[in-house]
Every structure is written in C-alpha cells, then in structure tokens.
Amino acid sequence: MFKVGESVVLNNSSQNKVMKIQAYNDEFIRAYWSKKEYSFAHESNFRHATPEEIAAGHRIDCEILDYPEDYTSPNCKKYDERVK
C-alpha cells in the first residue's frame, strides 16, 4: 500500500504537512516534513497525499478550493442532508 519516497499526510492531526515516507516496516511509517521533524505512526493514521495537497504543501481538509462552481475538495465526506 505505501512505499518509501511517497507523499503522505496524517488523517486527523494538528500536524497537517505533506511528508515523504522515509521508512515503512511492520505496518509503521516514519515520514519527514523537514530534515529533523517527522511523524511515526501506524499506517492506518496516514493516507496518500493528493496532487493538490502536494502542491500546497499541506493536508486539504473539507475546504472550498478556488475552482469554478464552488468545487469542493475530494477529501470532503459528503452526506445526504434532508430536511423533513
């Protein structure tokens, strides 16, 4: 699923930087966002960064991007909200 050198972000964390995987072993990932700063966690805490996130340098949560027609980030979970 993950490979050394790939760009990833943490799913739910205050640390939202795009990181590069430096080590992946026994379901654990160590990924750096600077020369001395890294995150180490189980693979379930990471996901692959999108091209938009890589360009921005950080995780893009459910935000409206600057696209025509109020394009919503593909990272947003959409729920069917019906008012009764």
N, C-alpha and C positions, 0 to 999 in steps of 0.2 A: 504494500500500500504506500509506504513512504520510502524515500531513498535519500541518501546523503547528497547534499547540494540543492535539494528542492526548497522552494519558498513556502513557508507556513505561517499561520497565525494561531494564537490561542483562541479557543472558542469563547470562553467567558472569563475575562480577566481585565483588571485595570491596565495591564501591560498589553498594549494594542499594536505594537510594532510588527512589521513584516520581518521574519527571521529566516536564516538559512540553516538547514539541518547540518550539523557537524558530526553527530554520532547517532546511530539508531541501532539498539540492541535489546533483545528480550522485551519488546513492546514499549521501551522507553526511548524518548527522544531528548537530545540536547541540541538546542538551536540558539544561535547567536544573533543579536541585533547590533552589537558593536564588538570591538576587539576583546573587551573584558566583561561584557554583560550578556547573560544567556538565561534561558529558561530550561529547566529539566523537569519533565513530567511524563506521565503515561500517554501513549499515542492517542487515547480517546479524548484528551484535552486539546489536541491540535486538529487543524484541517488545512488543506492546501489553500494557499493564497490565490485570489483571483487576479487576472491581469490588471484590473482597476486598482486593487489593493497594492500590488507590486509597484505600480506607477506612483501611487500616492504615498507609499511607504508605511502604511498603517492599515489595520483592520477597518473595514467599512461595515458598520452596523446598519441597522434599518434607517437609512437616511435617504433623502431625496437628492439625486445627483443632478448635475447641470445638463440634462438632456431634454429634448423636446417632449412635450406631452407629459410632464411630471413623471418621468421614468423613475421607478423605484429600484433600489439595489436588489440584485438577485439573491442577496444574503438575507433578505427580509422574509419572515414567515408570514404568509397571508392567511387570514382566517375569514370565513364567511360570516359577516356580521349582519344579522337580520333583526330588524326592529319589529316587534309584534304590536 
